[in-house]
Amino acid sequence: MNRLAAVLLVLGAAAIITVARGGHELPIYPSFYPHEIEIRSLAPEDAVQPLRDGMIQAYIGGGLGFSATPAGDIRPVESLGSFIVVRTNPGSARVQDDAAACGVVGTVVRALAAQSDFVPHPYPVTPFHGDYLHHADLAAAAAARVSEPTAPTGDLKIAARGGLAQSHPDWSAREADWDAEVTEIDAAELVASAMFTVNGWLAPPWVRTGWFHAERLLADAASEPARKQRIDSDLQRLKAGNFTTLVERINLERDLVTLLTSGCRKLVAGYTVKREYVNVEFSAGIENIGYDSLTGLHSPMFIRTVKLKDFPWNGWLALGIDGKPAAAWNPIGGMTDPFGRLMGFAVGDPALLPSPYQAGWMLNRISDLPSGR
């Protein structure tokens, strides 16, 4: 009997040990450092003090104003802010021909250049775009062309759409019978409005390219049938991948943007720079901050790189963002507002992520290794 009891005791102990050794780990690890991410809806004026105090580590979006120079622990992150677009009114007596339109646009661009937050760049592909080097010579030629002296056009009625234009003392948002219109188009929203998710993939693949942004900004101004046909042809070939070499593709992109920027009826006059702020204080702040050149901190790259300074791993990350949730929290047709997209960057796990400083994409979680390894 004692022998039977001993055997049962050994078997029981073995069973217990086996269970103890059979632990289970999570099959999927999050692809970011913090183990908890809190997103708070905060108006810009309400976010300054929490950012200084370390109650939030970053504020997503522009508009954060400081009454004085921020302390050394509050650092700016710069990305493309808005495109500043000048459009002439075809019904205005001041712009009856192309030469007159160029004179009006030149006058408006010179007035914009006096604005402190405006960066003159009369070409839709900016240095923040990953494909800018393919267009650098065309951008320089456009800048030289716009800077050529033209007869000044006075007493213009300018319709101002957006904060930068409305800060000009002589321009009004209520101007009805306008000669030219100055519009501010948010670059991050331009990207977001064209991006969608299909089966875990962010698309379309060209959503971050300068030529695609140029088409979205300027294509509606092309009125000549031959020019419109060439624009449509180049656009269709680029989207269909109807080219054989890299050189052919780049030349197609350059040709498309050249067609879009010919004339003065509608022109990207320049851009603004968006500044978002982060707290880098030790130990309440963050480090290892990746961000996107077009969308700034509002990007999957920021969520997947940022790390709390007081934790080698894990930690509680608190982010502020302007605006309350306004879209459904589901990956199919939802998460289309800034709050929802930021949350989607955290809970989603797409195969490809926007490359932060390039026009294309990068692999997420997997590596593209050479064959044979």
VOGU-3710 file (C-alpha; in Angstrom, 3 decimals, decimal comma):
1> mnrlaavllv> 0,000/0,000/0,000  2,836/2,343/0,907  4,520/1,462/-2,391  1,336/2,281/-4,341  1,009/5,598/-2,526  4,613/6,464/-3,357  4,044/5,710/-7,043  0,923/7,860/-7,088  2,816/10,669/-5,353  5,605/10,565/-7,942
11> lgaaaiitva> 3,128/10,513/-10,834  1,229/13,432/-9,308  4,423/15,406/-8,863  5,424/14,672/-12,453  2,036/15,857/-13,670  2,338/19,067/-11,659  5,846/19,715/-12,961  4,695/19,062/-16,525  1,888/21,578/-16,155  4,257/24,117/-14,635
21> rgghelpiyp> 6,632/23,816/-17,585  3,900/24,075/-20,185  3,535/27,866/-20,086  1,960/29,735/-23,004  3,235/32,989/-24,493  1,214/35,386/-26,550  1,451/34,257/-30,192  1,573/37,881/-31,408  3,738/40,624/-29,953  2,874/44,280/-30,480
31> sfypheieir> 5,224/45,992/-32,918  5,872/48,939/-30,613  7,484/49,642/-27,248  4,689/50,877/-24,930  2,362/48,262/-23,508  -0,367/50,854/-23,053  -1,185/53,806/-25,306  -3,708/56,416/-24,233  -5,095/58,875/-26,774  -6,652/61,981/-25,264
41> slapedavqp> -8,837/64,463/-27,092  -7,377/67,873/-26,244  -7,784/71,278/-27,815  -4,401/72,895/-28,584  -4,845/75,536/-25,893  -5,522/72,819/-23,313  -2,530/70,673/-24,256  0,382/72,989/-23,468  0,472/72,447/-19,709  -0,067/68,646/-19,800
51> lrdgmiqayi> 2,793/68,412/-22,304  5,085/70,469/-20,079  4,135/68,410/-17,019  4,692/65,080/-18,767  1,026/64,112/-18,514  1,155/63,611/-22,275  4,392/62,889/-24,112  3,379/64,255/-27,524  0,671/66,328/-29,151  -0,460/65,136/-32,567
61> ggglgfsatp> -1,319/67,943/-34,958  -0,454/71,596/-35,352  -1,875/74,621/-33,635  -0,046/74,179/-30,347  0,964/77,677/-29,288  3,388/78,697/-26,569  3,301/82,144/-24,987  7,094/82,005/-24,755  9,871/79,859/-26,181  9,257/76,256/-25,063
71> agdirpvesl> 11,578/74,818/-22,441  14,484/72,712/-23,611  12,604/69,512/-22,865  9,830/70,428/-25,326  11,085/69,788/-28,853  9,429/70,430/-32,228  9,048/67,819/-34,953  8,755/69,363/-38,417  6,888/67,963/-41,413  5,017/69,264/-44,442
81> gsfivvrtnp> 2,121/71,409/-43,284  -0,121/72,734/-46,048  0,063/73,464/-49,740  -0,726/77,094/-50,544  -2,618/77,177/-53,833  -3,424/80,309/-55,846  -6,281/80,124/-58,340  -7,475/82,877/-60,650  -11,135/83,570/-61,289  -11,997/82,865/-64,944
91> gsarvqddaa> -14,874/85,327/-64,662  -12,682/88,208/-63,510  -11,946/91,032/-65,918  -8,396/91,129/-64,516  -7,452/87,669/-65,855  -8,862/87,516/-69,369  -5,687/86,006/-70,870  -2,735/83,915/-69,697  -0,370/86,878/-69,457  -2,795/88,747/-67,213
101> acgvvgtvvr> -3,313/85,615/-65,097  0,450/85,272/-64,615  0,643/88,916/-63,566  -2,096/88,434/-60,974  -0,529/85,233/-59,634  2,892/86,883/-59,457  1,459/89,741/-57,413  -0,218/87,312/-55,005  2,919/85,174/-54,626  5,012/88,240/-53,793
111> alaaqsdfvp> 2,480/89,214/-51,143  2,567/85,695/-49,722  6,368/85,774/-49,557  6,108/88,490/-46,912  4,247/86,085/-44,607  6,566/84,617/-41,975  5,076/81,104/-42,064  5,083/80,800/-45,858  7,836/78,975/-47,782  7,900/80,103/-51,451
121> hpypvtpfhg> 8,062/77,026/-53,674  5,988/77,350/-56,866  6,068/73,631/-57,649  3,797/70,930/-56,176  6,583/68,446/-55,348  8,326/69,760/-52,238  11,589/68,849/-50,465  9,437/66,886/-48,005  8,422/64,458/-50,767  10,466/61,311/-51,172
131> dylhhadlaa> 10,620/61,755/-54,956  11,696/65,411/-54,845  15,145/64,741/-56,328  13,439/63,544/-59,511  11,934/67,038/-59,837  14,577/69,323/-58,312  15,599/70,933/-61,613  11,975/71,502/-62,619  11,259/73,069/-59,225  14,220/75,423/-59,628
141> aaaarvsept> 13,057/76,405/-63,116  9,541/77,084/-61,801  10,932/79,290/-59,034  12,977/81,275/-61,552  9,965/81,661/-63,832  7,689/82,976/-61,075  10,364/85,364/-59,815  10,639/87,065/-63,214  9,460/90,675/-62,955  5,916/91,319/-64,109
151> aptgdlkiaa> 3,836/94,449/-64,197  2,384/94,930/-60,703  -1,347/94,409/-60,493  -2,933/96,559/-57,836  -6,323/96,658/-56,153  -6,873/92,928/-56,452  -9,749/91,272/-54,667  -8,326/88,196/-52,954  -10,515/85,479/-51,458  -8,687/83,957/-48,493
161> rgglaqshpd> -9,357/80,326/-47,526  -7,278/79,149/-44,590  -5,409/80,618/-41,668  -2,309/81,814/-43,521  -4,237/83,685/-46,211  -6,727/85,125/-43,746  -3,892/86,587/-41,685  -3,161/88,990/-44,554  -4,748/92,343/-43,642  -6,094/93,070/-47,134
171> wsareadwda> -7,585/89,657/-47,938  -10,989/88,465/-46,840  -12,706/85,104/-46,544  -15,982/86,824/-47,417  -14,815/88,204/-50,751  -17,357/87,159/-53,384  -16,340/88,973/-56,571  -12,710/87,875/-56,335  -9,861/88,047/-58,843  -7,745/85,362/-57,196
181> evteidaael> -8,254/82,840/-54,433  -5,620/81,660/-51,958  -6,391/78,252/-50,455  -4,578/76,262/-47,784  -4,736/72,469/-48,287  -3,502/70,288/-45,441  -0,904/67,819/-46,750  -1,657/65,105/-44,189  -5,368/65,272/-44,984  -4,587/65,114/-48,701
191> vasamftvng> -2,724/61,844/-48,083  -5,390/60,490/-45,724  -8,261/61,318/-48,071  -6,789/59,067/-50,758  -5,594/56,229/-48,506  -7,650/53,157/-47,728  -7,088/49,714/-46,244  -7,705/46,481/-48,133  -7,119/43,146/-46,395  -4,480/44,650/-44,122
201> wlappwvrtg> -2,735/46,576/-46,909  -2,585/50,351/-47,068  -3,312/51,609/-50,563  -2,964/52,954/-53,200  0,812/52,471/-53,612  1,352/55,934/-55,134  -0,491/57,850/-52,398  2,732/59,410/-51,057  4,259/60,504/-54,358  4,644/64,115/-55,384
211> wfhaerllad> 3,173/63,545/-58,842  -0,013/62,124/-57,327  -0,384/65,119/-55,016  0,206/67,431/-57,977  -2,611/65,714/-59,867  -5,024/66,033/-56,945  -4,158/69,697/-56,472  -4,041/70,948/-60,056  -5,792/68,585/-62,487  -9,126/70,402/-62,319
221> aaseparkqr> -7,532/73,537/-63,807  -6,621/71,846/-67,105  -9,224/72,959/-69,632  -7,547/72,427/-73,017  -8,616/69,052/-74,515  -5,139/68,095/-75,760  -3,528/68,879/-72,416  -6,207/66,998/-70,491  -5,751/63,989/-72,750  -1,994/63,907/-72,139
231> idsdlqrlka> -2,512/64,270/-68,384  -4,998/61,391/-68,360  -2,680/59,240/-70,470  0,353/59,797/-68,218  -1,738/59,232/-65,113  -3,194/55,989/-66,435  0,236/54,654/-67,390  1,708/55,471/-63,980  -1,141/53,827/-62,091  -1,129/50,763/-64,340
241> gnfttlveri> 2,658/50,388/-64,197  2,801/50,721/-67,969  6,534/51,391/-68,219  9,559/49,149/-68,516  12,409/50,979/-66,785  12,947/53,291/-63,836  14,048/56,044/-66,210  10,832/55,738/-68,194  8,768/55,932/-65,011  10,584/59,025/-63,742
251> nlerdlvtll> 10,209/60,745/-67,109  6,480/59,980/-67,049  6,195/61,529/-63,592  8,114/64,625/-64,674  6,032/64,987/-67,827  2,805/64,709/-65,837  3,800/67,411/-63,345  5,057/69,648/-66,167  1,659/69,401/-67,852  -0,132/70,127/-64,586
261> tsgcrklvag> 1,980/73,206/-63,831  1,861/74,823/-67,262  0,073/78,155/-67,204  -0,924/80,397/-64,315  -4,618/79,679/-63,898  -3,888/77,550/-60,834  -0,540/77,325/-59,085  0,945/75,780/-55,966  2,712/78,886/-54,686  4,487/77,253/-51,755
271> ytvkreyvnv> 3,865/75,479/-48,500  3,910/75,796/-44,743  5,819/73,717/-42,213  3,890/71,904/-39,488  5,470/71,795/-36,038  4,315/69,193/-33,550  5,759/69,021/-30,063  7,079/66,221/-27,880  8,387/66,028/-24,321  11,915/64,571/-24,156
281> efsagienig> 12,540/65,169/-20,443  14,080/62,362/-18,415  12,311/60,442/-17,135  8,771/61,489/-18,076  9,538/62,037/-21,764  10,127/59,959/-24,869  12,977/59,122/-27,230  13,675/57,142/-30,401  11,059/59,257/-32,171  10,341/58,313/-35,764
291> ydsltglhsp> 7,955/60,426/-37,801  6,734/60,908/-41,341  7,897/63,746/-43,581  4,359/64,262/-44,913  2,131/63,456/-41,941  4,476/64,072/-39,012  3,644/62,271/-35,777  0,274/61,177/-37,152  1,816/58,071/-38,688  2,368/54,354/-38,028
301> mfirtvklkd> 6,113/55,015/-37,856  5,785/57,202/-34,768  3,711/54,614/-32,904  6,188/51,848/-33,777  9,392/53,667/-32,855  8,648/55,923/-29,881  9,943/54,701/-26,521  9,443/55,909/-22,961  12,723/57,154/-21,475  12,212/55,524/-18,088
311> fpwngwlalg> 11,511/52,049/-19,507  13,811/49,869/-21,626  10,576/48,248/-22,795  6,869/48,695/-22,083  5,584/51,833/-20,398  2,538/54,084/-20,533  2,423/56,408/-23,534  -0,085/59,280/-23,437  -0,821/61,265/-26,593  -2,964/64,327/-27,152
321> idgkpaaawn> -4,843/65,064/-30,364  -7,222/67,816/-31,383  -10,790/66,734/-32,038  -13,048/64,066/-30,626  -13,719/60,702/-32,309  -16,119/61,234/-35,187  -16,053/57,974/-37,156  -16,922/54,348/-36,482  -14,238/52,264/-34,778  -14,037/49,473/-37,296
331> piggmtdpfg> -11,447/48,730/-39,982  -14,027/48,541/-42,786  -15,240/51,984/-43,709  -14,387/53,412/-40,293  -11,474/55,117/-38,540  -11,513/57,880/-41,136  -11,146/60,816/-38,741  -7,777/61,886/-37,237  -8,539/60,288/-33,851  -9,659/57,029/-35,447
341> rlmgfavgdp> -6,715/56,855/-37,840  -4,263/57,315/-34,966  -5,964/54,534/-33,037  -5,899/52,393/-36,167  -2,134/52,868/-36,444  -1,810/51,380/-32,948  -4,174/48,411/-33,252  -3,573/47,633/-36,923  -0,669/45,586/-38,187  -0,373/46,034/-41,977
351> allpspyqag> 2,208/44,170/-44,007  3,652/47,426/-45,337  4,117/50,792/-43,664  4,651/54,199/-45,263  8,379/54,776/-45,517  8,911/57,879/-43,364  11,150/59,868/-45,719  10,511/58,219/-49,082  7,681/58,067/-51,588  7,179/54,327/-51,161
361> wmlnrisdlp> 6,661/51,703/-48,493  8,657/49,496/-46,150  8,100/46,006/-44,784  6,544/45,642/-41,340  7,803/42,807/-39,090  9,414/40,864/-41,934  12,728/41,242/-43,724  13,499/41,125/-47,422  16,545/38,854/-47,298  18,603/37,877/-50,351
371> sgr> 17,885/34,424/-51,731  20,000/31,607/-50,336  20,010/32,870/-46,749
//
